[in-house]
C-alpha cells in the first residue's frame, strides 16, 4: 500500500449536531394525508410519522458509528476532494482486491455485514482461498467524500477516481469490482474504460434496460414486462426529473429538513 497520503478516519459526529437533528425532528410540520390510498401520491404521512418518532426517540446513532468504526477507514486526496474509503485486508493466502461501489440513497454502511464474509470466509464456514481484500469508497459527493463547493462527479469521473485509488494509491495492478444501483453504473463504466486492469465485474442492477424494439411481437412474459415498465416510467420516475433538471431547488428542502430528506428517500 502506497500510504504516503492516506489519513486514518474515524467517524465521530459532535453531540451538538445530534441535538440539532433531534430538535428539527421535534419541530417537524407534517402535511395532511390525501384522501386516497396510502403511497399513491408519494410517501405515506402515517408511515413517515412513525419513522420520525423512531428516529427521534429510539435510533442509536452512536451504535451505528461504532459499527462503521470497526473497519479500517482512510481518506486520500484525489481529484480535488478527500476520498473516504473502507480498506479491509483479506485473511487468506492470496486475497483478490475487490472494489465495492454503493448506490443512491446509500453509503458504505450497506456493506457492514458482507465485508467480514468477503475478507474472512473461513470464519463463516468457507474457504480461506476465496478471501477478498475489500475497498469500499464513499462515492464522491456522498457522505464522507464531500466538501462544500466541490466539483460535480459523473459516472465517468467517479470511475476514474476509483481506478486511481486502486492502482496509483493502493498499488494494485488488477482488481475486481462490484456495484448495485448507482454503483452498478460506475462498475459498468470501470469494466468498459479499464478492461486491462479489471479481473471481472459483478452487478446486482443492469444499467441498460431491454430494447423494446426487439420485442415487436412480445411473448406473454414480455407483455407483462412491458406493462410493468411503462407503468414504472409513467408513475414512479418523478423524482429523477427534478433531481436531473432542478436539483438546487430541491436541495433547499432536503438540506434544511431531515423529515423532508427522509420522505424523499422513501
C-alpha positions in Angstrom: 0.0 0.0 0.0 1.4 3.4 -1.0 0.2 5.2 2.1 2.1 8.4 1.9 -1.1 10.5 1.5 -3.5 8.3 3.5 -5.1 9.7 6.6 -6.8 7.4 9.1 -10.5 8.2 9.6 -12.9 7.5 12.4 -16.5 8.7 12.5 -17.4 10.9 15.4 -20.4 13.3 15.0 -20.5 16.1 17.6 -23.3 16.0 20.2 -24.3 19.4 19.0 -25.2 18.0 15.6 -27.3 15.2 17.0 -29.0 17.6 19.4 -29.9 19.9 16.5 -31.2 17.0 14.5 -33.5 15.9 17.3 -34.9 19.4 17.7 -35.6 19.6 14.0 -37.4 16.3 14.2 -39.5 17.6 17.2 -40.5 20.7 15.2 -41.5 18.8 12.0 -44.7 20.0 10.4 -46.4 17.2 8.6 -48.9 17.7 5.7 -52.4 16.3 5.6 -52.8 12.7 4.4 -54.6 12.9 1.0 -58.0 11.1 0.9 -56.5 8.4 -1.4 -54.8 5.1 -1.0 -51.6 5.4 1.1 -48.4 5.9 -1.0 -50.5 6.6 -4.2 -49.3 10.2 -4.2 -46.0 9.8 -2.6 -44.7 9.0 0.9 -47.4 7.9 3.4 -47.8 10.6 6.1 -48.7 8.0 8.7 -45.7 5.8 7.9 -43.3 8.8 7.9 -44.6 9.9 11.3 -43.8 6.5 12.8 -40.4 6.6 11.2 -39.7 10.1 12.6 -40.8 9.0 16.0 -38.4 6.1 15.9 -35.6 8.3 14.5 -36.1 10.9 17.3 -36.6 8.7 20.3 -35.2 5.2 19.6 -32.5 5.3 16.9 -29.0 4.9 18.4 -26.6 6.9 16.2 -23.6 6.1 18.4 -24.2 2.3 17.8 -24.1 2.9 14.1 -20.8 4.9 14.4 -19.3 2.0 16.4 -20.3 -0.4 13.7 -18.6 1.6 11.0 -15.6 2.2 13.1 -14.9 -1.5 13.4 -13.4 -1.2 9.9 -10.2 0.4 8.9 -11.0 3.7 7.2 -8.9 6.3 5.4 -9.2 9.4 3.3 -6.9 10.3 0.5 -6.7 13.5 -1.7 -7.9 12.6 -5.2 -9.4 14.9 -7.9 -9.8 17.8 -5.5 -11.6 16.0 -2.7 -10.6 13.8 0.3 -11.9 10.5 -0.8 -13.1 8.3 2.1 -12.9 4.5 1.9 -13.1 1.4 4.0 -10.0 -0.8 3.5 -10.1 -4.3 5.0 -7.4 -6.8 4.0 -8.4 -10.4 3.3 -7.4 -13.2 5.6 -6.2 -15.9 3.1 -3.1 -17.0 1.1 -3.8 -14.7 -1.8 -6.8 -12.3 -1.4 -8.3 -10.8 -4.5 -8.6 -6.9 -4.3 -12.4 -6.1 -4.6 -13.9 -2.6 -5.1 -17.4 -2.2 -3.8 -19.5 0.7 -5.0 -22.7 1.7 -3.2 -25.7 3.4 -4.7 -28.2 6.2 -4.0 -29.5 6.8 -1.5 -26.9 4.8 0.3 -23.5 4.6 1.9 -20.7 2.2 2.7 -22.7 1.1 5.8 -24.6 -1.1 3.3 -21.6 -3.4 3.3 -21.4 -3.8 7.1 -22.5 -7.5 7.1 -20.9 -8.7 3.9 -17.4 -7.3 4.3 -16.3 -9.8 7.0 -17.7 -12.6 4.9 -15.6 -11.5 2.0 -12.4 -10.8 3.9 -12.6 -13.9 6.2 -14.7 -16.6 4.5 -13.2 -19.3 6.7 -14.8 -17.7 9.8 -18.2 -18.3 8.1 -17.6 -21.9 7.0 -16.0 -21.0 3.7 -12.5 -21.5 2.3 -9.7 -19.1 3.1 -8.5 -19.3 -0.5 -11.7 -17.4 -1.5 -10.8 -14.3 0.5 -11.0 -10.8 -0.8 -9.3 -7.6 0.2 -12.2 -5.1 0.3 -12.0 -1.5 -0.7 -15.3 0.4 -0.3 -15.2 4.1 -1.1 -17.9 6.7 -0.3 -18.9 8.0 -3.7 -17.5 11.5 -4.5 -20.2 13.9 -3.3 -21.6 11.4 -0.8 -21.3 11.5 3.0 -17.6 11.4 3.9 -16.3 12.1 0.4 -17.8 15.5 0.2 -16.7 19.1 0.8 -18.7 22.3 0.2 -18.2 23.8 -3.3 -16.6 20.7 -4.8 -16.9 19.9 -8.5 -19.6 17.6 -9.6 -18.7 14.0 -10.5 -20.5 12.0 -13.2 -20.1 8.2 -13.7 -17.0 8.6 -15.9 -15.3 10.8 -13.4 -16.1 8.5 -10.4 -14.8 5.6 -12.4 -11.5 7.5 -13.0 -11.3 8.3 -9.3 -11.8 4.7 -8.2 -9.3 3.4 -10.8 -6.7 5.9 -9.4 -7.5 4.8 -5.8 -7.0 1.1 -6.6 -3.9 1.4 -8.8 -1.9 4.6 -8.1 -2.8 4.9 -4.4 -3.2 1.2 -3.2 -0.8 -0.2 -5.8 -3.0 -3.0 -7.3 -2.3 -3.9 -10.9 -5.6 -5.8 -11.2 -8.8 -5.9 -9.1 -12.5 -7.0 -9.3 -15.4 -4.6 -8.9 -19.0 -5.0 -7.7 -21.8 -2.5 -7.6 -25.6 -2.0 -7.3 -27.9 0.8 -8.1 -25.8 3.8 -9.0 -22.7 1.7 -8.2 -23.7 -0.7 -11.0 -23.4 2.2 -13.5 -20.0 3.1 -12.1 -18.9 -0.6 -12.1 -20.1 -1.0 -15.7 -18.0 2.1 -16.6 -15.0 0.6 -14.9 -15.3 -2.6 -16.9 -15.7 -0.6 -20.1 -12.9 2.0 -19.5 -10.3 -0.1 -17.8 -10.6 -3.7 -19.2 -6.9 -4.3 -18.8 -6.9 -4.0 -15.0 -10.4 -5.4 -14.2 -10.4 -9.0 -13.2 -14.1 -9.0 -13.6 -17.3 -7.1 -12.6 -20.4 -8.2 -10.7 -23.7 -6.2 -10.9 -26.9 -6.5 -9.0 -28.7 -4.0 -11.2 -28.5 -3.9 -15.0 -27.5 -0.4 -16.2 -29.4 -0.7 -19.6 -32.9 -2.0 -19.9 -34.0 -4.3 -22.7 -34.6 -2.7 -26.1 -38.4 -2.6 -26.7 -37.8 -2.6 -30.4 -36.5 -6.1 -30.2 -39.9 -7.2 -28.8 -42.2 -6.2 -31.7 -44.1 -9.4 -31.3 -43.8 -9.9 -27.5 -44.3 -13.2 -25.7 -46.8 -13.2 -22.8 -44.0 -12.8 -20.3 -42.6 -9.9 -22.3 -46.0 -8.2 -22.4 -46.1 -8.3 -18.6 -42.6 -6.8 -18.6 -43.6 -4.0 -21.0 -46.7 -3.2 -19.0 -44.7 -3.0 -15.8 -42.0 -0.9 -17.4 -44.4 1.6 -18.9 -46.2 1.9 -15.6 -43.0 2.5 -13.8 -41.8 5.1 -16.3 -45.1 7.0 -16.0 -45.8 6.8 -12.3 -42.5 6.1 -10.5 -39.9 8.3 -12.0 -41.0 11.8 -11.0 -38.1 12.2 -8.5 -35.4 11.7 -11.2 -36.7 14.5 -13.3 -36.5 17.2 -10.7 -33.1 15.8 -9.5 -31.9 15.8 -13.1 -33.2 19.3 -14.1 -33.7 21.5 -11.0 -31.6 19.8 -8.2 -30.8 23.1 -6.4 -34.5 23.9 -5.9 -34.9 20.6 -4.2 -31.7 20.9 -2.2 -33.1 23.7 0.0 -35.8 21.5 1.4 -33.7 18.4 1.7 -30.8 20.2 3.4 -33.0 22.1 5.9 -35.5 19.4 6.8 -34.5 15.9 8.0 -38.1 14.9 7.7 -38.1 16.1 4.1 -35.0 14.2 3.3 -36.4 11.0 4.9 -39.6 11.3 2.9 -37.7 11.9 -0.4 -35.6 8.8 0.2 -38.7 6.6 0.8 
